[in-house]
Amino acid sequence: MASAGDTQDGHIVVFAAPGFFKASDFVKKRPSCHTMDTDLMIVLTCLEWMMRRIDDNSYEKHRMCYVVKVADMTNLGRETLPIFVPEIRKFAQTNASAIFSLYPEHDILILVLNAPFVTRILLAFGSALMSKRQASRVKVFSDAKAAEPQALMKHLLPPSLWPQSVGGSRTKVELAFPLPHTDEKRVAEFIARKEVTIVRGVSIDIGAFKKSAPAPPTAEEVERPPGSTEKPPVSGAGEKPPEAEPAA
């Protein structure tokens, strides 16, 4: 999952292309030092980073900010689905509840684009892991380039920040495109690792991570109907984060 940018309102837009995920290789082609527990640590680190971004944006914008998740389902079903790989299914069943309890719901919108029929199978599995409120925020479109999803996406970010697969003009999205597993040198270096860089029990300074996402679009960059003053449909509740209590 990669950061696509921030909306004008401070919401964080993240992008993923799960259809190209090679679930079987993910489990089998890895160095012995990189266990499923290592993957759990990576997931938690990413969530800490994301929650820090939300918190920073909320204070900067003086309103509650959330996350917009966009999933391009192109190629879904051509690779083994993660739910059919025992190790990944067990990983989700074991850790999902704990993760959701540690990191409260922070999604305001989940866009599922270029969704084939098999998406229904995944949604049936995923819905069991979501709250009813979160499930109601999922919008599914079979064609990302159709008028309705394009109008919604242009409210969020300009076309220059969206990948070509969903109607934008961007050719490179860190952690998504080009597909990491197509870089043979990078894969070989990963397989050759003797130790991991993230270990349980060793603290990580999340504040040291700098923002790598593109700058939020200006009002001129976000396409809206001519003469419209309507705000993007994912505007926050307008709530100001609570002020810190003065020290005693």
Phi, psi and omega per residue, in radians:
M1 nan 2.270 -3.053
A2 -2.111 2.711 3.092
S3 -1.457 2.173 3.129
A4 -1.625 -0.382 -3.123
G5 2.513 -3.098 3.104
D6 -2.006 2.509 3.064
T7 -1.331 2.998 3.100
Q8 -1.052 -0.524 -3.117
D9 -1.466 -0.022 3.109
G10 1.648 0.028 3.086
H11 -1.250 2.474 -3.133
I12 -1.586 2.252 3.121
V13 -1.843 2.094 3.110
V14 -2.015 2.588 -3.030
F15 -2.228 2.499 3.089
A16 -2.534 2.662 3.086
A17 -2.207 1.272 -3.025
P18 -1.145 -0.305 -3.120
G19 -1.126 -0.372 -3.130
F20 -1.677 0.017 -3.110
F21 -1.227 2.137 3.131
K22 -1.605 1.538 -3.018
A23 -1.066 -0.753 -3.114
S24 -1.132 -0.773 3.128
D25 -1.147 -0.578 3.134
F26 -1.018 -0.639 -3.122
V27 -1.462 -0.688 -2.995
K28 -1.566 -0.681 -3.039
K29 -1.688 1.446 -3.126
R30 -2.704 2.676 3.093
P31 -1.232 2.711 -3.087
S32 -1.105 -0.435 -3.132
C33 -1.311 -0.304 -3.087
H34 -1.734 1.643 -3.094
T35 -1.647 3.085 3.082
M36 -1.152 -0.462 3.068
D37 -1.178 -0.575 3.058
T38 -1.092 -0.731 3.115
D39 -1.103 -0.653 3.098
L40 -1.095 -0.726 3.109
M41 -1.104 -0.639 3.109
I42 -1.165 -0.749 3.110
V43 -1.049 -0.802 -3.125
L44 -1.135 -0.665 3.116
T45 -1.123 -0.747 3.113
C46 -1.096 -0.699 3.123
L47 -1.172 -0.679 3.084
E48 -1.074 -0.757 3.122
W49 -1.078 -0.766 -3.109
M50 -1.152 -0.750 3.140
M51 -1.154 -0.603 3.078
R52 -1.123 -0.733 3.117
R53 -1.086 -0.750 3.134
I54 -1.075 -0.769 -3.131
D55 -1.104 -0.813 3.137
D56 -1.075 -0.783 -3.136
N57 -1.126 -0.653 -3.130
S58 -1.103 -0.757 3.123
Y59 -1.228 -0.622 -3.141
E60 -1.207 -0.683 -3.100
K61 -1.577 -0.162 -3.097
H62 1.029 0.730 3.097
R63 -2.791 2.881 3.103
M64 -1.341 2.206 3.110
C65 -1.906 2.666 -3.063
Y66 -2.348 -2.942 3.131
V67 -2.070 2.370 2.994
V68 -1.866 2.089 -3.137
K69 -1.837 2.253 -3.115
V70 -2.115 2.144 -3.127
A71 -2.066 2.081 3.058
D72 -1.573 1.962 -3.045
M73 -1.584 0.265 3.067
T74 -0.927 2.390 3.103
N75 1.346 0.008 -3.124
L76 -1.114 2.295 -3.126
G77 1.765 -0.291 3.117
R78 -1.487 -0.322 3.022
E79 -1.930 2.799 3.100
T80 -1.049 2.214 -3.136
L81 -1.181 2.446 -3.122
P82 -0.948 -0.599 -3.096
I83 -1.196 -0.254 3.118
F84 -1.678 0.045 3.069
V85 -1.787 1.948 -3.018
P86 -0.891 -0.760 -3.092
E87 -1.105 -0.711 -3.125
I88 -1.279 -0.693 3.108
R89 -1.076 -0.744 3.109
K90 -1.140 -0.692 3.116
F91 -1.005 -0.811 -3.132
A92 -1.165 -0.789 -3.110
Q93 -1.129 -0.586 -3.092
T94 -1.369 -0.660 -2.957
N95 -1.885 -0.310 -3.030
A96 -1.014 -0.845 -3.088
S97 -1.071 -0.755 -3.141
A98 -1.131 -0.710 -3.141
I99 -1.126 -0.776 -3.133
F100 -1.145 -0.512 3.126
S101 -1.323 -0.550 3.133
L102 -1.395 -0.583 -3.081
Y103 -2.137 1.697 -3.079
P104 -1.014 2.838 3.133
E105 -0.931 2.251 -3.114
H106 -2.360 0.172 -3.137
D107 -1.606 2.336 3.049
I108 -1.808 -0.353 3.134
L109 -2.789 2.402 3.049
I110 -2.175 1.960 -3.132
L111 -1.732 2.149 3.088
V112 -1.926 1.980 -3.007
L113 -1.988 2.693 -3.134
N114 0.926 0.776 -3.014
A115 -1.468 2.068 3.046
P116 -1.403 3.116 -3.100
F117 -1.051 -0.606 -3.071
V118 -1.102 -0.278 3.120
T119 -1.016 -0.554 3.138
R120 -1.082 -0.618 3.122
I121 -1.141 -0.786 -3.133
L122 -1.158 -0.707 -3.139
L123 -1.135 -0.622 3.100
A124 -1.098 -0.683 3.118
F125 -1.281 -0.777 -3.095
G126 -1.204 -0.580 -3.118
S127 -1.078 -0.508 3.127
A128 -1.206 -0.343 -3.132
L129 -1.706 -0.100 -3.106
M130 -1.816 2.764 2.978
S131 -1.362 2.805 3.137
K132 -1.086 -0.630 3.140
R133 -1.129 -0.721 -3.138
Q134 -1.215 -0.717 3.137
A135 -1.059 -0.553 -3.129
S136 -1.242 -0.251 -3.120
R137 -1.657 0.086 3.122
V138 -1.513 2.211 3.087
K139 -2.092 2.207 -3.056
V140 -1.978 2.302 3.113
F141 -2.305 2.332 -3.139
S142 -1.355 -0.396 -3.135
D143 -2.305 1.935 -3.089
A144 -1.133 -0.413 -3.062
K145 -1.638 0.125 3.063
A146 -1.240 2.862 -3.023
A147 -1.058 -0.788 -3.054
E148 -1.124 -0.911 3.120
P149 -1.138 -0.598 3.130
Q150 -1.129 -0.704 3.115
A151 -1.100 -0.712 3.135
L152 -1.167 -0.750 -3.118
M153 -1.161 -0.636 -3.137
K154 -1.239 -0.348 3.015
H155 -1.255 -0.493 -3.049
L156 -1.508 -0.977 -3.069
L157 -2.482 2.699 3.071
P158 -1.213 2.729 -3.115
P159 -0.970 -0.480 -3.113
S160 -1.142 -0.310 -3.135
L161 -1.740 -0.124 3.116
W162 -1.673 2.482 3.089
P163 -1.116 2.740 -3.139
Q164 -1.065 -0.551 -3.079
S165 -1.124 -0.330 3.142
V166 -2.053 0.364 3.047
G167 1.747 0.037 3.128
G168 -1.632 -2.903 -3.127
S169 -2.081 0.064 -3.076
R170 -1.383 2.284 -3.117
T171 -1.782 -0.341 -3.127
K172 -2.200 2.162 3.076
V173 -2.264 1.963 -3.080
E174 -0.942 2.319 -3.138
L175 1.311 0.033 -3.140
A176 -2.243 -1.148 3.135
F177 -2.211 2.396 -0.122
P178 -1.059 2.692 -3.081
L179 -1.046 2.169 -3.091
P180 -0.980 -0.645 -3.067
H181 -1.279 -0.125 3.085
T182 -1.502 -0.151 3.112
D183 -1.552 1.656 -3.035
E184 -1.078 -0.634 3.138
K185 -1.145 -0.745 -3.135
R186 -1.143 -0.701 3.127
V187 -1.135 -0.754 -3.130
A188 -1.091 -0.706 3.117
E189 -1.126 -0.646 3.119
F190 -1.161 -0.813 -3.125
I191 -1.068 -0.552 -3.071
A192 -1.443 -0.049 -3.109
R193 -1.070 2.503 3.100
K194 -1.901 -0.291 3.106
E195 -2.618 2.705 -3.124
V196 -1.697 2.797 -3.098
T197 -1.679 -0.084 3.113
I198 -2.276 2.178 -3.023
V199 -2.305 2.434 3.100
R200 -1.043 2.326 3.118
G201 1.650 -0.182 3.111
V202 -1.805 2.083 -3.052
S203 -1.206 2.630 3.098
I204 -2.172 2.314 3.126
D205 -1.445 1.661 -3.117
I206 -1.083 -0.536 -3.134
G207 -1.140 -0.294 -3.135
A208 -1.347 -0.296 3.121
F209 -1.318 2.163 3.141
K210 -1.606 2.671 3.119
K211 -1.113 2.214 3.137
S212 -1.933 -0.063 -3.106
A213 -1.350 2.686 3.081
P214 -1.066 2.757 3.135
A215 -1.137 2.604 3.124
P216 -1.007 2.545 -3.141
P217 -1.206 2.676 3.059
T218 -1.448 2.961 3.141
A219 -1.053 -0.586 -3.111
E220 -1.251 -0.457 -3.089
E221 -1.413 -0.463 -3.119
V222 -1.496 2.135 -3.101
E223 -1.402 2.228 3.079
R224 -2.364 2.802 3.127
P225 -0.985 2.471 -3.139
P226 -0.923 2.274 3.108
G227 1.354 -0.001 -3.098
S228 -1.417 2.422 3.057
T229 -1.947 0.138 -3.118
E230 -1.157 2.378 3.116
K231 -1.397 2.777 3.108
P232 -0.920 2.539 -3.056
P233 -1.168 -0.052 -3.139
V234 -1.950 0.478 3.139
S235 -1.046 2.581 3.133
G236 -1.257 3.094 -3.085
A237 -1.310 -0.103 3.123
G238 1.383 0.260 -3.105
E239 -1.489 2.441 3.100
K240 -1.594 2.285 3.128
P241 -0.994 2.563 -3.106
P242 -1.094 2.483 3.104
E243 -1.267 2.517 3.118
A244 -1.218 2.451 3.137
E245 -1.248 2.437 -3.127
P246 -1.120 2.563 3.137
A247 -1.136 2.531 -3.120
A248 -1.225 nan nan
